[in-house]
Amino acid sequence: MRLKPLRRSHSVYYALFLCSVLFSAVYLALRRGAGIEGFLFDGGGNYIGDFINNLHYPTHEGGPWFDSIWATFPPLAYTFYYLLNVAFTRANYVYELLAYTLITAATAMMMLYSMQRIFARQGRSPSEATVLALCLLLSGVSIFTIERGNSVFNVMVLLLLAMDLRESEKAWQREAALLLIAVAAGFKIYPCLFGLLYLLEKRYKEAVRLLIYGVVLFLVPFAWFSGVEGFKQFLFNQSEIHSAFRDEYLTSVTSVASFCAVEFGWNHESILTVSKVLSLLLGLGLLACTCIAKEIWLRTLLLISLATLVPGWSAEYMAIYYVVPFTLLAAQEGRRMSGHTALYMALFACIFILLPFGADFQLHQVVSWNMLVCFLGVYLITFLAMGDAIHGFRLAREAHLLKKENQ
């Protein structure tokens, strides 16, 4: 039976998000706030740890990667952290907290600005973007990411603004989009995948310039961080981190396999071997589906799933990247929608939902109900997007063959 279209394209998302907020409020009220500490990593014992650690790594003799194996950012990121450290925070926790508050507030405002621009480009009201941005910032994954102090939040906003500017009629704005993507890749590496969008759209000159910007911003900063030796240590840290598998998260194929091996007593080595093969197949499938997908939001979603689910070492905050395709989809949807669009909105609601992390809802170590629902949504929306890309390709191919026959 065909579903009747709903009157508002965002109604499913807002309804589910509101239910999650009300449930969380009632849960915390009944427990007199017990469980709220679950929103903080290690119960608050390592508050904004990612931000503070990365402020300190660059001051190590020889460069950041020699301080800790957890120092895995490219040198452009550590150049920023180093300058912030020596010019402002100077290893003073109060100043570090102030700096982080200012940076996060500015990033949140830039997120709102970017979303309003994207909505306005589609003829939508800025107030719709404001409401959506507020809900996204109040979601569990946003709270976790902001508390961690991880730069993935800042990088996501750079990509969000780039996705708007790249469609501009002004040449300087399109060039700014290239620089924003290159800078984002200089902080987190994964955004380099967005260069594929330019190749698929046959914007080859821009793709070449993006490659040049990316290479320069990636390699040049090694000059003041031990040069070749720093580069070698950077690669070593990357290798060590990505060869590890975590069973306390559900954020990648290998982490799910490791989790299941621990929970059900399966042979760990065999399961991880199988999961590596599945990760490779999923990665190839996502890459292929990105190439055949037609809509920009769908391509973006598939690329983000590739960066999130395939690498063995992936944390919960990776889900924050899904703000980008969600914004692109929400901006282009009209006032009515089909049941298919409603399904996408429901899955995005699962990703950007708010549920308590408290002890009563703890599954295994740090695997909470919030993480379970969030990444269940991530896996389901990924497979739905892959199916849509394949279906769209088949329809386009059939239409092309039919057109040839008619000629």
N, C-alpha and C positions, 0 to 999 in steps of 0.2 A: 504494500500500500504506500502510495506516495505521500510524503509529509507535506503539510501546508506550509508555505513560507512564513517565517516570523516577521514581525513588523520592524524590529530593530536588529541590526547585524551584531551588536555587542551584547544583547540581552542575556545570552547564555553565559558568557564570561562573567558579566557583572553579577548575575544571580548566584553562580557557584562561588565566586569570590566572597560575596556578601555572606553567604551561608558559612563559609570557612571562618570569616572574621567573628561572626556571632557565636559559632561553636567554640572558638578559641577564647573569647571573652567570658562565656559561661563557664568553661572548663577552669580557667585561671581564677575566676571569682569563687567558685566552689572550693578550690584548693588553696584559697588565700594567697594566690601568686606562686605557689609551689610549682615548679616546672619551668618558670620563665628563665631560669639559669640555663636551661637547655638551648636557648637561642644564642648563648655565648659559648664559643669553643673552649673546651676544658673548664667549663663552669666559670669563665672569666679570668682564669689563671694565666692566659696568654693573650690579653686584650689587644686588638689590632696588631697581632704579632707579625703578620706578613709585612705590613708597612714599616714597623720598627726594625725588624730584622734586615730588610733591604736598605734601610737608611744606614745601618752599621756595616754591612758587608763591604761597600766600596772603600772604606777607610783601611781595610786590611792591606798590609804590605804586599805589593805585587798585583793587587787587584781583588775584586769581590769573590771570584770563583775559588780562590785559595783559602778563603775564610771558612766556607762550609760547602758541603756537597749540595745543600739546598739552594745555593746561589746559582740559579739557572737562567736568569733573565739575560737578554742581549746587552751589550755595553751601552747602548743609547739610554736604556732605562737606568742603569747604574750611574751614568753621567748626571742624570737628573737628580737621583737620590743623593749622590755625592755633593753636588752643589747645594741642595737643600740642607744637608747635614752641616756642612762647614759654614754656610752663610746664615743659617737661621736656628736650627734645632740644637746643634752641638751636643748631641747625646743627653740632652735634658728632657726627661719624660714629659714635663709640663709643656714645653715648647713643641715636642713631637706631637702631643695630643692636639695642641692648638693648630699646628700645621695641617694635620690630618683632617680636622674639623673644617678648616677653610677650604682645603682641596675638595673634600667630599661635597660640601655645600655648593661650590662652584660647578662641580661635575653634575650634580642633580639639576641645577638651573640650566646647564647646557643640554642635559637630556630633555628637559621640558621644551626648551627652545627648538631643538632638533625635531622633536615629535610634532610640534606645532607647525614647523615649516613643511614637514612631510604631509601632514593633514591638509594644510592650506594649498599645497600644490595639487591636491586632488579635489579642491573645492569644498573641503570639510571645515567645520567650525573649530577654531582653536580651543574652545571650551571642552570639546570631546577629547582632544589630546591631553588637556590638563587633567581630566578625570582619569583617563587611562594611565597616565604617568604616575598619578598618586597611588592607584591600585598596585601598579608594578613595583613601586618603591616600598609598599607595605607588605609585599609577598615574602614568604619564608626564605626563598633563595636570595632576595635582595638584602634582607636583614643579615643573613649569614655572611654574605659577601662583604657588606659594609663593615660588619663587626671584625671580620678577618683583616680588613685593611688591604685586601688584594687589589692590585691595579687592573684586574680584569674588568672592574666596574668602569674605570676611566677609559679603558681601551674600547669597551662596548659603545660608549658614548661617542668616541672618535669615529667609529664605524657608522654609527647611526647618522651623524652629521655628514659623513662622506657619502652615504647612500642618497642623501638629499642633494648635495652639491653636484654630484656626478650627472644629475639630470638637468642642470641649469643651462640656460641659453648663453650665459656669460662664460667666456673662455677662462678667465681667472678663477672662477668658482670651480669649474671642472678640474683645473690644475690643482686647486686647493684640496679637492677630493683625493687626488693622487697622493699628495703629500700627507694627508691625514691617514690614509691607508698604510703608507710607508712608515710613518711614525708609530702607528698602532702595531705594525709588525716588528718595529724596533723595540717594542716593550714586551710583546707576547708571542712573536713568531707566527702563531696560527693565522692571523689576519692576512698573511701573504697569499692564502688561498683565494682571497677576494680578487686577485689579479686574473683568475680564471674567468670572472664575469666579463672583463673587457675582451678577452679572447673569444668568448662565445658570442659576444655582440659585434665582433669583427672591428673593434676599435683598436687596431693593432698599434698605431702610433702612440696612443695613450698607454697601452700595455707595455710598450718598450720604455717609455719614460717612467712608468711606475716601477719597472724592474731596475732602472738606473737609480732612481731615488732610494729604493729599498736596499740595493747593494751598498750604496754609499753610506746610508745611515746605519747599516749593519756593520760594515767593516771598519770605517774610519775611526769610530770611538775606541776600537781596540788599541789604537796608537798610544793612548794615555793609560791603558790598563795592561801593561806588560806585552803588548804586541802579539807576536806569534805564540809565545808561551801562554799568554792569557787565552788566546783562541783555542789552543790545545786543551787547556784546563776546562774551558767552557764546554767543549765537545765531550770531555770525560764526564763532567757532571751531568750533562744531558743523557749520556749513555747509561750511567749508573741509576739515575732516577727512573728512566723509562724501562729499565730492565726489571724494576721492582713491581710487585703486584700487591694491591691492598685488598684485604677481605672485609674491611670495615665500611666500604662504600659500594654503591651500586651504579657507579658513574661511567663504567665502560664494560665492554663484553668480557674482558679478562677479570675485572673486579667482581662482576656478577658470578663468573665461574669460580673464582677463589672463595667468594662468600658461600656459595652452595657447597663447595668442597669441605669447608670448615663446619658448616651447619649440619650437613648430612653424612659426614665422615667418608666422603668419596676420595679416591686416590688423587692427591693434589697434583702430582706431576702430569698424569694422564689428562686430567681436566684442563690444566693450563695449556698443554700442547694442542688440545682440540680447540680451546678458546682462541689461541693465536691464529689458527687456520680460519676460524669463523670471523675473527677481526679483519684479517686480510681480505676475505671474500666480501665482508660488509663494506670495507673501505673501497674496494673496486666497484661494488654495486652502487655505492653512493656517488662515486666519481662519474660513473657512466650515466646515472640518472640525472646528475647535475648538467651533463652535456646535452641531454635530450629534453630537459624541462624547458618550458617556454616563458613562464612568468618569473619575474625577478625575485619576488618574495619566496617562491618555491625553490629556486636555485640557491638563494641565501640560506634557507632552512636546511637544505641538503648539505651545503658546505659546512655549516655549523655542526650538524650531526656528525660529519666526518671528523671534525676537530675534537668533538666531545667524546664519542663512543668508541673510536678506534684506538687511540693511544692508551696504553696500559695504565699509565699514571694520570688519572683525571679526577679532579675534585668536584664537590657539589657546586661550587661557584661557577663552573663552566656553563651551567644552565642559564646564567644571566645573559649570555649571547643571544638567546632566543627572543629577547626583547626586539632585536632588529627585524627578523621576519614577521613577528607578531605585529609590530607597528606598520610595516609595509602592507600587510594583509588588511588590518583594521582600517587603514586610511583609504583603501580602494573599495572596500565593501560598501554597498548602497544601504538604503534604509530597510531593504527586505533581503532575505537570504533563503537558501535552500537547506534541506536537512544535512547536506554534505558540508556546507560552510558551518552549520551549527556544530557538527562533529569536530571540526578544526578548532572552533572557539572553545568547546568543552575541553579539548586536550590542552590548549594553551592555558586554560583555567587550572588544569591539574599541575602544570609546570609552575605557574605563578599563583600559588595558593598559600594560605596562611593556616598552619596547624601547629599546635603546641609540640615542643620537642621533649616534654616532660617524661619522668620515669615511667609513668603508667602507659606511655606510648612508645617505649623504647623496645626495639626488636633485637638488636645485636650490636653491642658497643655503641657506635655513634649512628647506626642506621635507624633513623626515626621514621615515624609515619609520614612526616613532611617530606623526607627524602624519598621514601618509597613511592608516595603518590606523585611527587615531582618527576622522578625518573621513569616511572611507569608511563606518565604522559609523554616524556621525551622519546622513549622507545616506540610507543604506539604512533606518535605523530610522525616519526621518522619513517616507519614502514608504510603509513598512509601516504606520505609524500612520495615515497619511491613508487608506490602503486599508481598514484596519479600521474607521475612523470611518464611511466611506461604506458599507461592508458592513453595519455595525451599524444604520445609519440605514435602509437598504433593508429589512432584516429587520423592524425595528420598524414601518415603514410597511406592509409586507405583513401583519404580524400585526394591525395596527389596521384595515386594510381587511377582513381576514377576519372580525374581530370584528364589524364593522358589518354585514357580509353575514349573519352568523349571527343578528344581532338582528332 
